[in-house]
Amino acid sequence: MAAYARSLRTNGVPVPQITQKLVITSGKNKGEHPSVATVYRILAEEADSTK
């Protein structure tokens, strides 16, 4: 999910639209879309790990 979110963001897709394309695959929120805050956190974690 993180790689897909990162690729969408690289292509200029706004974060609110990214959230609608992603689906949580496990846990109590399985089948739901992540929040905008969650997507920003995923993107920030990916950016920190590439430094």
MARSEVO-254617 format. One record per residue: x, y, z of N, C-alpha, C, O, CB in turn; residue in three letters. Coordinates in steps of 0.001 Angstrom, whole numbers, padded with zeros to 6 digits, always signed. Glycine has a CB too. Example, Ala and Ser with C-alpha at 12.3 -4.5 7.8 and 13.67 -1.06 7.14 Angstrom:
BEGIN
+013190-005690+007800+012300-004500+007800+013200-003300+007800+014236-003319+008465+011308-004473+009046Ala/+012850-002250+007080+013670-001060+007140+012900+000030+007870+013409+001138+008039+014084-000598+005725Ser/
This chain:
BEGIN
+000828-001173+000000+000000+000000+000000+000881+001249+000000+000564+002223-000683-000947-000009+001205Met/+001969+001235+000745+002847+002402+000823+003501+002692-000528+003609+003849-000935+003924+002188+001894Ala/+003930+001654-001210+004578+001852-002510+003591+002423-003524+003946+003293-004319+005164+000526-003029Ala/+002362+001938-003497+001337+002439-004414+001016+003899-004101+000876+004711-005016+000056+001576-004327Tyr/+000899+004238-002821+000631+005619-002421+001763+006531-002865+001528+007633-003361+000437+005715-000902Ala/+002999+006060-002680+004164+006858-003080+004178+007074-004587+004479+008176-005046+005469+006174-002634Arg/+003857+006045-005363+003869+006194-006821+002767+007138-007296+002971+007913-008231+003710+004829-007493Ser/+001613+007074-006659+000537+008003-007021+000932+009438-006711+000684+010347-007503-000758+007642-006282Leu/+001551+009635-005546+001972+010982-005148+003040+011514-006092+003042+012700-006423+002498+010981-003702Arg/+003944+010649-006526+004984+011040-007470+004371+011495-008791+004904+012383-009457+005957+009878-007707Thr/+003253+010884-009164+002570+011246-010407+001655+012451-010250+000943+012808-011189+001769+010075-010911Asn/+001661+013090-009071+000909+014321-008877-000517+014152-008414-001290+015109-008458+000902+015071-010114Gly/-000891+012961-007970-002251+012737-007479-002360+013340-006080-001514+013064-005230-002609+011206-007464Val/-003395+014166-005822-003562+014754-004491-003844+013671-003432-004456+012645-003727-004708+015789-004510Pro/-003393+013917-002219-003536+012925-001146-004997+012532-000903-005257+011344-000710-002932+013467+000143Val/-005967+013456-000900-007353+013007-000693-007823+011995-001750-008609+011100-001440-008285+014209-000698Pro/-007353+012132-002976-007709+011159-004010-006981+009840-003804-007515+008777-004121-007393+011715-005395Gln/-005767+009904-003275-005015+008677-002992-005761+007850-001956-005831+006626-002075-003581+009004-002495Ile/-006323+008506-000937-007029+007767+000109-008209+006987-000461-008532+005906+000032-007514+008724+001198Thr/-008845+007517-001480-009987+006829-002078-009569+005635-002930-010383+004750-003194-010787+007798-002919Gln/-008323+005601-003358-007823+004488-004168-007266+003354-003307-007151+002221-003774-006747+004983-005123Lys/-006921+003655-002053-006331+002657-001163-007403+001983-000320-008428+002586-000001-005274+003300-000258Leu/-007158+000729+000037-008062-000027+000901-007222-000746+001945-006207-001365+001624-008930-001041+000078Val/-007653-000657+003193-006965-001347+004281-007232-002835+004147-008381-003251+003998-007428-000818+005677Ile/-006159-003654+004199-006295-005085+003914-006392-005973+005147-006713-007155+005027-005143-005532+003097Thr/-006122-005426+006336-006212-006269+007534-006570-005413+008745-006536-004184+008686-004876-007025+007780Ser/-006910-006080+009835-007241-005374+011063-008713-005046+011158-009513-005474+010325-006438-004114+011167Gly/-009065-004282+012181-010479-003998+012428-011090-003084+011359-012309-003068+011192-010644-003362+013798Lys/-010270-002333+010642-010773-001440+009590-010630-002045+008194-010651-001325+007196-010039-000109+009645Asn/-010486-003348+008129-010314-004041+006848-011444-003660+005888-012619-003662+006254-010276-005579+007058Lys/-011061-003339+004667-012033-002983+003639-012369-001511+003570-013078-001081+002660-013272-003739+003856Gly/-011874-000730+004514-012139+000705+004525-010959+001470+003932-009869+000925+003757-012427+001190+005957Glu/-011199+002738+003630-010137+003601+003121-009390+004210+004297-010003+004517+005319-010711+004711+002195His/-008077+004392+004175-007330+005056+005253-007673+006543+005284-008180+007091+004305-005800+004858+005068Pro/-007394+007182+006402-007633+008616+006512-006535+009385+005774-005481+008837+005451-007696+009048+007999Ser/-006801+010646+005519-005807+011508+004873-004557+011589+005753-003435+011575+005247-006390+012934+004609Val/-004753+011675+007067-003617+011749+007990-002756+010495+007901-001528+010579+007950-004108+011945+009431Ala/-003388+009343+007770-002646+008092+007662-001804+008073+006398-000656+007630+006426-003600+006897+007678Thr/-002356+008544+005299-001608+008555+004043-000426+009520+004146+000671+009197+003690-002530+008949+002861Val/-000633+010700+004737+000487+011623+004935+001563+010978+005808+002754+011149+005544-000002+012942+005576Tyr/+001159+010240+006845+002118+009569+007723+002894+008498+006969+004104+008366+007151+001402+008948+008925Arg/+002203+007727+006116+002867+006701+005308+003893+007345+004379+005015+006856+004252+001832+005894+004488Ile/+003507+008440+003733+004412+009124+002815+005603+009719+003564+006723+009701+003054+003665+010222+002049Leu/+005376+010239+004753+006464+010821+005546+007425+009731+006015+008639+009936+005997+005900+011594+006761Ala/+006909+008584+006430+007763+007484+006865+008617+006982+005706+009794+006672+005891+006918+006339+007441Glu/+008042+006901+004540+008789+006461+003362+009886+007473+003035+010993+007081+002664+007842+006275+002149Glu/+009597+008758+003166+010595+009777+002871+011734+009722+003884+012896+009902+003520+009955+011170+002862Ala/+011409+009476+005149+012434+009394+006185+013324+008167+005988+014523+008225+006261+011787+009357+007571Asp/+012755+007065+005523+013539+005842+005369+014448+005876+004140+015381+005078+004047+012614+004648+005282Ser/+014197+006772+003209+015031+006873+002014+016188+007843+002194+017044+007952+001317+014192+007299+000834Thr/+016226+008551+003326+017314+009516+003570+018534+008840+004091+019542+009498+004350+016884+010587+004540Lys/
